[in-house]
Amino acid sequence: MKYVPKSFTLSQKLGMTVLLLVGVSVIFSFAITNVFYEKLYVEQIETSLLEEGKKLANEYTGGSVTEQYKQKVELFNRVSNAEVFVVNNPRELSACLPFDVAHQSIIGEKERRMLIQGQVISKVGYEPHFNRSIMGVIVPLLDEERLNGILYIYLPLVTIDEIFKEAKVLVVGISTFVISLVLLVGRLVILKLTKPLHDMERIAYKMSQGQFEEKVPISTTDEIGRLGAAFNQMADAVKEEDERRKEFLGNVSHELRTPISYLKGYSGAILDGLVQTKEQEQKYLEIIYHEADRMKRLVEDLLELTKIDNNAIELQENPLVFAQLIEETLVKFEYMLNEKQLTLHKGLDVDVIVMGDEDRLSQVLYNLIDNAIRYTPREGSIHVTLENGSEQCTLQIIDTGVGIPHDKLERIGERFYRVDKARSREHGGTGLGMAIVKKIVHQHHGEWKIESVEGEGTTITVRLPIFK
C-alpha cells in the first residue's frame, strides 16, 4: 500500500494560524512595551539628569571648585531624587560612590578627552549593589580648557516589572480574557467558514455514489455562500447530465432492442422453415432489410453526434452559394414529393454566400427537409425560403404537417426525443436528426428556432452568418 503522508485539515490549519497570530501579537506587545520603556522612561530620566547637571554646571564660575560650590551641590542633592556630588579629580569619583567600582570603568582616557572638550557623558550599567541598572551623567566643570572638576549625577532605574507591578494583575487578567475571546471567536469563525466546505466534501462523495438529493445549505451571501450556490448548481447540472446519460443509454437499448427482435424473429422463421410462400418470405426479407437499415442509420447518427461532441470533426469551411446547396438537396427529394403529391414553394435569394462546411450544411438541409416531408400529409405543401440580411441570412422551411404541441417544442433537438415515438418509428426516425442539426448550426455560429401549431404545421428557422 502506498504511504500517504498525513496532512492537516483546513480547520486545523486555520486554528494554528489563529494561535500563531495570537502568539505574534503577544510577543509584539512585549516588544512594544520594552520600546516604550526605553523611549519614554529611560530617555526621560536621561534628559532630566542632563538638565539638572547643566543647571549645576552653570553655577560654576571658574577656578578651583570651592567649598561654597560643593555646598550648593550638596543642598541640591538633598532635594533631588538623584544622587549628585562633585569631585576635583576624576580619580576621586570611586571613593564617593556607595559601591565598589574602579574609576577607570566610569571615566577612561577617552571619556576624559570628551570631558575636556566640554562634552557631557551619559552611561547606563548594571550594578549588583542595587540589583538594577543605573543611569549616570558626568558633567565637566571647565575653566577655559582646564578640567577643574566633574559633577556626577546618577539614579537607579526602575525595572519594567516594577513600573507595571501595580497593573500586572489587571494586565494579565485582561490579556488572558482577550486571548481567550480571540481563540473562542476564531474557533467559531473557523467552524462557520469550514462547515460549508465539509458539507461540500460530504455531498461530493455522495454524488460520486450517484446520490444527488442533498444540497449544501446556504446561509450567507459572501464568497463561501456563492461557492455553495455554485456547488449546488453544479450538482443539479451533474444530476441532469446523469439522468440524460441514463435516458440516453435506455433509449439506445430500446431503439436497438426493437429492430434486433425483428431481425431475430423473422430470420428465425425463415431458417426454421415456417415461411409457407414466396410472397411471405419476400415480406419477411423486406422487414429484415428495413430494420437493418434503421439500425445502420441509428449507429451512424450516434457516431456523428459523438464526433461533433468531441470536436473530432474539423469543419472544412469555404464560401458557398447557399441557394445552390438548397436546390441540390431538394433534387434528392423529388421522388418523395411526387409520391406524396406535395406542393413545393421556393423563394431563394441566389446572392446569399455563407462560409461553411458543404457536407455538414447539406446534412442540416437534408434532415430538415426530410422531416418536413415525412410529417406532412398527402397533398400538403412545403415552403423553402432564403433571405439575405446585413449580418445573417435566414432560411425557413415551412410545412403544413401534423405540427408539434406547444409544451414539447423546447425539447426538440434533444437526443432521441420524439413527440410521438410510435409515429416517428413508423416514419423511420431515430430521434437524433434534429440533435445533429442543432449541433452543426451552432458549430457554424448560427441560430435555429422552431415554431409550430399542432394540426397546422411547423416552421424551422435557421440563421447563419453571411460571407462578406
C-alpha positions, 0 to 999 in steps of 0.5 A: 500500500502506498504511504500517504503522508498525513496532512492537516485539515483546513480547520486545523490549519486555520486554528494554528494560524489563529494561535500563531497570530495570537502568539505574534501579537503577544510577543509584539506587545512585549516588544512594544512595551520594552520600546516604550520603556526605553523611549519614554522612561529611560530617555526621560530620566536621561534628559532630566539628569542632563538638565539638572547637571547643566543647571549645576554646571552653570553655577560654576564660575571658574577656578578651583571648585570651592567649598561654597560650590560643593555646598550648593551641590550638596543642598541640591542633592538633598532635594533631588531624587538623584544622587549628585556630588562633585569631585576635583579629580576624576580619580576621586569619583570611586571613593564617593560612590556607595559601591565598589567600582574602579574609576577607570570603568566610569571615566577612561582616557577617552571619556576624559578627552570628551570631558575636556572638550566640554562634552557631557557623558551619559552611561547606563550599567548594571550594578549588583549593589542595587540589583538594577541598572543605573543611569549616570551623567558626568558633567565637566566643570571647565575653566577655559580648557582646564578640567577643574572638576566633574559633577556626577549625577546618577539614579537607579532605574526602575525595572519594567516589572516594577513600573507595571507591578501595580497593573500586572494583575489587571494586565494579565487578567485582561490579556488572558480574557482577550486571548481567550475571546480571540481563540473562542471567536476564531474557533467559531469563525473557523467552524462557520467558514469550514462547515460549508466546505465539509458539507461540500466534501460530504455531498461530493462523495455522495454524488460520486455514489450517484446520490444527488438529493442533498444540497449544501445549505446556504446561509450567507451571501459572501464568497463561501455562500456563492461557492455553495450556490455554485456547488449546488448548481453544479450538482443539479447540472451533474444530476441532469447530465446523469439522468440524460446519460441514463435516458440516453443509454435506455433509449439506445437499448430500446431503439436497438432492442426493437429492430434486433427482435425483428431481425431475430424473429423473422430470420428465425422463421425463415431458417426454421422453415415456417415461411409457407410462400414466396410472397411471405418470405419476400415480406419477411426479407423486406422487414429484415432489410428495413430494420437493418437499415434503421439500425445502420442509420441509428449507429451512424447518427450516434457516431456523428453526434459523438464526433461533433461532441468531441470536436473530432470533426474539423469543419472544412469551411469555404464560401458557398452559394447557399441557394445552390446547396438548397436546390441540390438537396431538394433534387434528392427529394423529388421522388418523395414529393411526387409520391406524396403529391406535395406542393413545393414553394421556393423563394431563394435569394441566389446572392446569399454566400455563407462560409461553411462546411458543404457536407455538414450544411447539406446534412442540416438541409437534408434532415430538415427537409426530410422531416418536413416531408415525412410529417406532412400529409398527402397533398400538403405543401412545403415552403423553402425560403432564403433571405439575405440580411446585413449580418445573417441570412435566414432560411425557413422551411415551412410545412403544413404537417401534423405540427408539434404541441406547444409544451414539447417544442423546447425539447426538440433537438434533444437526443432521441426525443420524439413527440410521438415515438410510435409515429416517428418509428413508423416514419423511420426516425431515430430521434437524433436528426434534429440533435445533429442539426442543432449541433452543426448550426451552432458549430457554424455560429448560427441560430435555429428556432422552431415554431409550430401549431399542432394540426397546422404545421411547423416552421424551422428557422435557421440563421447563419452568418453571411460571407462578406 
